[in-house]
Amino acid sequence: MATGDRSKFPKIHIWDSEAMLPLGSFSGLMTDGIRVLRFSSDGTKLLAVTCDSLNSIYVYSLVNNSLISKAKGFSKTILDAVWVSEF
């Protein structure tokens, strides 16, 4: 399970959903809060969309605990995301 906050410099927390214990977190690059979080189908990646003016999109590796990719979103607010294919 993953949660993200809506602070100016947000943090994403990864949790063990059964034990309700923290497993890790991501922070430092994102701004203006987290709007969307989605795990890849195999559970190895996490996609995050921020609340900034660009609706920035981040993809994190849960295996390496690192940022894989960052991209500008759209001028319209992104309210949901779906993994279409794995890269």
N, C-alpha and C positions, 0 to 999 in steps of 0.2 A: 504494500500500500504506500502511496505517496501523498504528501500534503505540501502546500505552498502558501506563503503568507502574502499579504497585500501591502507590505511596507515599501518605503522608497528603495531600499536595497534588500530584496526578498531572499529568503532561503527556502530551498526544497528539502524536505525531510523524507527519508525512506524508512519504512517501518516493517517489522515482522508483525503481520496482521493477527497471528494467533497469540503470540506472547505479548503483543503491544509494546515491544521494545524497539528503540531506534537502531537502525542498521548503518546509517550514514546520512550525509547531506551534501548539497551543492549550493554554492553562493559565490558572490564576487563579481560576476559579469552582468547579471540581470538587473533591471531597474523597474520601478513603479509597480511591483506586485506580479503575482502569478495568476493567470486567468484559466488556463487549461493544462492538465497533466494527463498523459496517456502512455501506458506501457506498450512496447512492441509485443507481438503475439508470442514470442519465445521468452519474454521477460528479461531480455538482456539490455534493452535500451529504454530510455524515457524521453518523451517529447514534452517540452514545456513551451507555452505561449505566454508572453508577458503582457502587462497592461500599458506598456509604453506607447508613444505616439505611432511607432512603426509596427506594433503588434509583433515584436520580434519572436522568432522561433528558434529554440535551442534543442539539440539532440545530445543526450548524455549516454555514455556507456556505463552500465551498472557492473560490468565485468572489470573494467579498468578504472572505474570511478573518475572518468574524465569527460571533457566536452569533445564530442565528435564533430559537430557542425553547428553553425549559427547562420541564420538568414533573416532578412527583412521580411515582415509579413505583408499585410495589405493595409490600405488606408481605412478600410472598414473594420470594425471590431470583429475579432475571431472568437467565436463562442464555443467551438468544438473542433476536434481534430480526429482523424482516423488514419491508421497505418494502412496504406494501400499495398505496398510491396516492401520487402526487406532489401536493404542495400548492403 
